[in-house]
Amino acid sequence: MTVFAAMLDALFADASMAVGAVHTRASDGAATPVRAVLKSPDRDIDGFDTRATVATKLAEVRVSELPAVSEGDTLTVDGTAYRVKRAERPDADRLLWRLSLTEA
């Protein structure tokens, strides 16, 4: 285990940083319990000589808990279901999925 993986394990174990969630695959309905770090950053969109600010919902999930994720899958947190719009692994060590979510 790398020092980065150990650090992520500590962060995801902290109840003030991560929450329990359930990932459900769209392809076959298989459900997997995971820990997720949720974020809700605002995003500015420019176009047609105007700017709009849009609220977004992101989740980070460890690859060790969720080896595969696809667009259309569902992440349920505290009874609220979110559809995965995009899934990407942003880090070089391939430790985290970064999921772009929308309410299902």
N, C-alpha and C positions, 0 to 999 in steps of 0.2 A: 504494500500500500504506500502510495506517495504521501508526502506531507500535505499536498493539496487535497487529496481524497480524505485524509484524516480531518482536515479543517472543515471540509464540507459535511462530513458525518457529524461533527460537533454542532455546526450551524443548523442542520436539519433536525437534530435531536432536541434543540432548544424550542420550547413551546411558544416563546415570544417571537421566534423567527419563522417557523414553518407550521403548517397546519396539516391535519389528516385529510386525505382526499381519496377518491376512487376513480381510477382510469378505466373506461369501458371502450373496448375496441368496436368500431363501427362494423368491421367485417364479420364478426361472429358473436358479439355481445359478451365476450369474456371480460370479467372485471378483476382489477388488480388494486389492492390498497397501496397507496404511496404517501409520501410526505411531500408537500409543495410549498414553495415560497411564492406568495402572491404579490403582485405589484400593480398599481393603477396609475401609470404616468400619463400626463397629457401630451398630445402630439400636435404640432402645428403643421397645417397643410396649406401650401401656397398654390394659387392658380387663378387665372383670369383676373389679375390685378386685385386680388383679395386674399385674406388670410383667415383661416378658420382653426379653432382649437378643438380637438376631438379627444374625448376620454378613451383610454385603451385599458385592456386587462391582459396582463402577462402572468405566466407561471413558470417557475423553474423547478424541474424534477430531476433527480439523480438518475443517470443511465443505469446505475447498479440496481435500482428498483424497477426501472421501466426500460428494458433493452430496445423496444421498438414502439414508435408512436406514428400515427398517420393523420393527415387532414380528415376531418369528419368524425374522429374519435371524440369521446366526451370525458370531461373532468368534472366530477361532482364534489363540491365543497360546501359543507354545512347546509345540505339540501338544495343548493343552487347548482344547476347543470350548465356547464359551459362547453361549447363546441370548439374543437381545435381548428383554427383557421390556417395556421402555419406552424410547423415544428422545425426547429433548427438547432444544431449543436454549435454554439458560438465559441466554445473554448478549445484550445489546441489539445488539451488532454482528454477530450471527449468524456467529460465527467457529468455534464449537465445538458438536459434538453431545455431550450427556451421555447415556450409555447405561447403563441398569440391566440387569444380566446375571444369568443363572442357568446353572449347568453343564448342558450339553446331554446 
